[in-house]
Amino acid sequence: VTFGGEPLDYSGRALKAYRKRVQLVLQDPSGSLNPRHTVYDAVAEGLRIHGYAGDEHTAVSDALARAGLRPPERFFLRYPHELSGGQRQRVVIAGALVLEPELIVADEPVASLDASVRGEILALLLRLRDELGLSALVVTHDLGLAWNIADRVAVMYLGRIVETGAVEQILTAPRHPYTQALLSVLPEAQGDPVILTGEPPDPSNVPSGCRFHARCHVLASGEAERAGVAEACRTQDLPVLEGGDRTQVACHWAAAAPVAATP
Ligand code: SF4
């Protein structure tokens, strides 16, 4: 893992500094808030852990207000069970914001919320990104959500990123067979759906060669053979993709295909 261009340092002190710069927003706000802590304590917790030297009351107020809970004082003494699902997720976001991080990692941030408040929470994340200059890394299974909010997308299979690039590029002209299969089963997709056979392999026992090869329709249909990469698909692992803005794909067949094939 690299952050800010530097490999992560796993010493305790370095990780503590890193956790101040990178904050996590979990999927289920009911599970991530302690039911016995008031909103104030939930938001102040990070400040206390990191030994914040400023005015805690002001920092908590500002974070709640930024997360859309106004006036913040009205929420200080409330408990999670007294709030709606959307308000709870705002408290979790305030707890992440209070440390003024550079990056928020949000794991399925709206999956557990009613459809009516999903848009509000997503709009809040986008607004914070713009106003505070934050980066937001959103983990989701929902490609429509990725399309609506992301600048860049990274598609993962079995613990590795297999394709990454600008969201429009990846979602309109996917080059990795796994991304193609994911997109082909969306209701609005044109052409035949690609139904993947089998289950994802055991992550503790990753197959040799390309980790997707046992389920890959390009390999099964003989296309990879015709492109002269079938042997590589079965035997040659693909390197971890580099970071950065470039469009990248971890696939022997896509790498062998003429780039003109990609619109
Ligand atoms: S490397 Fe081969 S098996 Fe893997 S996704 Fe590409 S075509 Fe399929």
Boltz pocket constraint, residues with backbone or C-beta under 6 A from the ligand:
constraints:
  - pocket:
      binder: B
      contacts: [[A, 176], [A, 177], [A, 178], [A, 210], [A, 211], [A, 212], [A, 213], [A, 214], [A, 216], [A, 217], [A, 218], [A, 219], [A, 224], [A, 229], [A, 233], [A, 250], [A, 251], [A, 252], [A, 253], [A, 254]]
      max_distance: 6.0
